[in-house]
């Protein structure tokens, strides 16, 4: 087999791909200039979803849907940075799972701002210090993130996209053998989520050092001989810490939903989803009365989450997700029907994750 022949063929294809990508960026820059003159948002999740769906429908090669998503999400991210570089705020230090989600949407070229609290992410968007924010909203084992729900009610930032991500922990170390490890760094939650792995490899008797985050664990293990870290894959990559074992968590179906926040309204799309906060009147049957308007207008509710509040006239605020866009006629009918009896705040309409 003549390997050089096929390597030359690959090189030629790569050269052509590079030319086409640069050609795409010329068109992107032109569109970006037009958007800036009209005040149109650069990031259009519904448009990106249309492109991905179209490409997947045309695909008849070795690339699967996940591969197409990964390749073109990075192309989209580079395109947005060429159109107009913007700041992206996210919860946690570099190497956190929220950072990983941010990079999956905004790419390696993104201008990231690491923040220590969820409310800080909302604040920098409110103050126009960042165009986008990334925060967790719920976990399939631990439930809703109460602070995020509170901030959605308190601040003006809108949900413009969502992303579900499987939460995987890796066991990373500079050591070549487990026998060399004398100390394990990890956030306590990460450590407890990997108990089975630790027990199976006789690691529970080794000194455990609690850290503020799994990213900090990777940073400490990188500079501490004979130690290891339980951390995210992105943290291991960030600190160049070799991964000895990946996906070591007890619950392999651990999944977290993240929100992408900004200050604009998405256009309607065929797979739109809307989120609202509703404060129902403090009277018997108030919630039932409110929910019946969804059934009446044939709007499918996909989630309802309650949270107590201290406010005169109201006992509880409800977070709801439902199918459809805020501008749909049946959704507008619900808002109109409830405007005098229940307080509703629209949080955003976006493409289903």
C-alpha positions, 0 to 999 in steps of 0.5 A: 500500500502506498501511504504517501499517495493517500497522505497526499490526497488528504493534504490536497483535501485539507487545502481545499477545506481551508480555502472553503472555510476562508471563503465562508468567513468572508461571507460571515464578515459581510453578514456581520457588518450588516447585522451591526448596522441594523442591530441584529444579534450575532448569535442566532441559535435557531439559524444554526439548528437549521444548518445542522439539520440540513447538513445531517439530512444530506449526510451519507458518509462516515460522519455521524450526527455527533461528529457533524455537531462537533465540527460545525459548532466550532465553525459557528463559534469561529464565525461569530468571533469574526463577525463580532467578538463578545464576552462570555461569562460562566459560572466557576473556574477554568476547567469547570463543567460550565466552562466546558459547555461554554466552549462547546457553544462559543469555541476556543476563540471565545473571550471568557469571563470566569465568575464565582457565582450564578448571580454574578453571571446575571449581573455582568449581562445586566451591566453589558459587561458580557453579551452571553452567560452560561449557568446550570439550571437543573440536574437529573439527580439533584433537581433544580438549581434554586439560585438560577430560578431566583435570578431569572425572576430578578434580572432581565437576561433572557434564555436564548439556548439550552444544552444538556451535558452528561457529567463525566469525571476522570481520574487524572495523575502525573503518576504512571501507576495507581500504586504511586498515588498517595493523595487524591484531590477532589471537590467533595461532591465529585469524590462522593459521586465516584465511590464505587471506582475508588473502592474497586481500585483500593483508593478509599484509604488514600488521603483525600484533600477537598477542593473548591472545584474539580478544576482546582483539583486538577491544578493541584494534582499537576504540581503535586508528585504522587497525587491524583485528581477527580476532575472534568475532562476539560480541566485535565486538558487545561492543566495538561494532566494525563487521564488514567481513567475516564467516566469513573462516576457511579451514575453513568446517566448523570446529566445537567441542563445548562442555559445560555443567556443574553439580551435578545429575542430569538426568532420563531423556529419549528422546534421552539421551546418557551420558559416563563415564571408564573406567580399564581393568585393566592386562592384555592384552585389558582394553579389549576385555573392557570394550568387549564389555560394551557390545555384549552389552547393546546400547548404542551407543558414539558416542565413545572417547578415550584419555589416558595417566595415571600411576597404579599398576595402570592405564596409560590412562583412556578417555573414552566417550560412548554413547547412553542414560541412566545409569538405563537397565537395559542401562547399569546392567547394564554398570556392574554387570558391570564394577564389580570389574574396571574403574574407572568414573566417571559424568560425566553423562547429558544430551540430545544436542546 
